[in-house]
Amino acid sequence: MVVANEKKVLYVLLIAIFAIIISVVVIIFSNPLRRSNERIRADMLKLTPIGTSMKDVIQVIESNKSWEWRGQYIANIGYSTDESLNNRIGSQSIRVTLGTYSHGFIVYVLAFWGFDEDGILIDVHIRKDIAGF
């Protein structure tokens, strides 16, 4: 009788551990910021297609309260897609932190919108930066 009860307790414990593991995996992989840069870019292009005015892009950004913007990241130069700062896109740009997630370290997900001299969207770039690196 004692052995049967111990087996039941062990069985319930294993089910609980399995349920916790599944829950953690679902939570981690359901975060859209963990998607590839290309997938996030495609999502941003659905919200702000190429050809959108800077004014309309700003309205989309301001309507998303979870993004960290506050209006201070508009630049009068294009954004750079590499560390050398040589490959600039556009003559104006907007940078927004879409959010962060933890992967043993903090990952910042940034979106850059590049505009031509008339303030028309010509490209969107996504970059992930690791805090402390």
C-alpha positions as CSV (number, residue, x, y, z in Angstrom):
1,M,0.0,0.0,0.0
2,V,2.8,2.4,0.8
3,V,4.6,1.7,-2.5
4,A,1.4,2.5,-4.4
5,N,1.0,5.9,-2.7
6,E,4.7,6.7,-3.3
7,K,4.2,5.9,-7.0
8,K,1.1,8.2,-7.1
9,V,3.1,11.0,-5.5
10,L,6.0,10.5,-7.9
11,Y,3.6,10.4,-10.9
12,V,1.9,13.7,-9.8
13,L,5.2,15.3,-9.2
14,L,6.5,14.3,-12.7
15,I,3.3,15.7,-14.3
16,A,3.7,19.0,-12.4
17,I,7.3,19.3,-13.4
18,F,6.4,18.6,-17.1
19,A,3.6,21.1,-17.0
20,I,6.0,23.8,-15.6
21,I,8.6,23.1,-18.3
22,I,5.9,23.3,-21.0
23,S,4.5,26.5,-19.6
24,V,8.0,28.1,-19.5
25,V,8.7,27.1,-23.1
26,V,5.4,28.5,-24.4
27,I,6.0,31.8,-22.6
28,I,9.5,32.1,-24.0
29,F,8.6,31.3,-27.6
30,S,5.4,33.3,-27.7
31,N,7.3,36.6,-27.2
32,P,7.3,38.2,-30.7
33,L,10.6,40.0,-29.9
34,R,12.4,36.6,-30.0
35,R,11.5,36.1,-33.6
36,S,14.2,36.6,-36.3
37,N,15.1,40.1,-37.4
38,E,13.6,39.3,-40.8
39,R,10.3,38.3,-39.3
40,I,10.1,41.4,-37.0
41,R,11.0,43.6,-40.0
42,A,8.2,42.0,-42.0
43,D,5.8,42.8,-39.1
44,M,7.0,46.4,-39.1
45,L,6.6,46.7,-42.8
46,K,3.0,45.6,-42.4
47,L,2.4,48.5,-40.0
48,T,4.5,51.0,-42.0
49,P,4.9,50.0,-45.6
50,I,7.7,51.5,-47.8
51,G,6.4,54.8,-49.1
52,T,4.7,55.8,-45.8
53,S,5.3,59.4,-44.7
54,M,7.4,60.1,-41.6
55,K,4.4,61.7,-40.0
56,D,2.4,58.5,-40.4
57,V,5.2,56.4,-39.1
58,I,5.4,58.6,-36.0
59,Q,1.7,58.1,-35.5
60,V,2.1,54.3,-35.6
61,I,5.0,54.5,-33.2
62,E,3.2,56.8,-30.7
63,S,0.1,54.5,-30.8
64,N,2.1,51.6,-29.5
65,K,2.6,52.3,-25.8
66,S,4.9,49.4,-25.2
67,W,7.6,50.8,-27.5
68,E,10.2,53.0,-25.9
69,W,10.4,56.2,-28.0
70,R,9.4,59.5,-26.4
71,G,10.3,61.3,-29.6
72,Q,14.0,61.8,-29.0
73,Y,15.3,59.4,-31.6
74,I,14.7,61.3,-34.8
75,A,18.0,61.9,-36.6
76,N,18.8,64.2,-39.5
77,I,21.0,61.4,-40.9
78,G,20.2,57.9,-42.0
79,Y,20.8,54.9,-39.8
80,S,23.8,52.7,-40.2
81,T,23.4,49.0,-40.8
82,D,27.0,48.1,-39.7
83,E,29.5,49.0,-37.0
84,S,31.7,51.1,-39.4
85,L,28.8,53.6,-39.9
86,N,29.6,53.6,-43.6
87,N,26.4,52.0,-44.8
88,R,23.8,54.7,-44.1
89,I,20.2,54.3,-45.2
90,G,18.2,57.4,-45.9
91,S,18.8,61.1,-45.1
92,Q,16.6,61.0,-42.0
93,S,15.8,58.2,-39.5
94,I,13.9,57.2,-36.5
95,R,15.1,54.7,-33.9
96,V,12.8,53.0,-31.4
97,T,13.4,50.3,-28.8
98,L,10.6,47.8,-29.5
99,G,11.3,46.1,-26.2
100,T,13.6,43.7,-24.3
101,Y,13.8,40.1,-23.4
102,S,16.1,38.0,-21.2
103,H,18.2,35.2,-22.7
104,G,20.5,34.8,-19.7
105,F,21.3,38.5,-20.5
106,I,19.2,41.4,-21.6
107,V,18.5,41.7,-25.4
108,Y,17.3,45.1,-26.7
109,V,15.3,44.9,-29.9
110,L,15.7,48.1,-32.0
111,A,13.8,49.3,-35.1
112,F,15.2,51.9,-37.5
113,W,13.1,53.6,-40.1
114,G,15.0,55.3,-42.9
115,F,13.5,58.1,-44.9
116,D,14.5,60.0,-48.0
117,E,14.9,63.8,-48.1
118,D,11.2,64.2,-48.5
119,G,10.4,62.2,-45.4
120,I,9.2,59.1,-47.2
121,L,10.0,55.7,-45.8
122,I,12.6,53.8,-47.9
123,D,13.6,51.0,-45.5
124,V,13.2,49.4,-42.1
125,H,16.1,47.7,-40.2
126,I,15.9,45.6,-37.1
127,R,18.9,45.1,-34.7
128,K,19.3,43.2,-31.5
129,D,21.8,44.5,-29.0
130,I,23.0,42.6,-25.9
131,A,23.3,44.7,-22.8
132,G,26.8,45.1,-21.6
133,F,28.4,44.2,-24.9
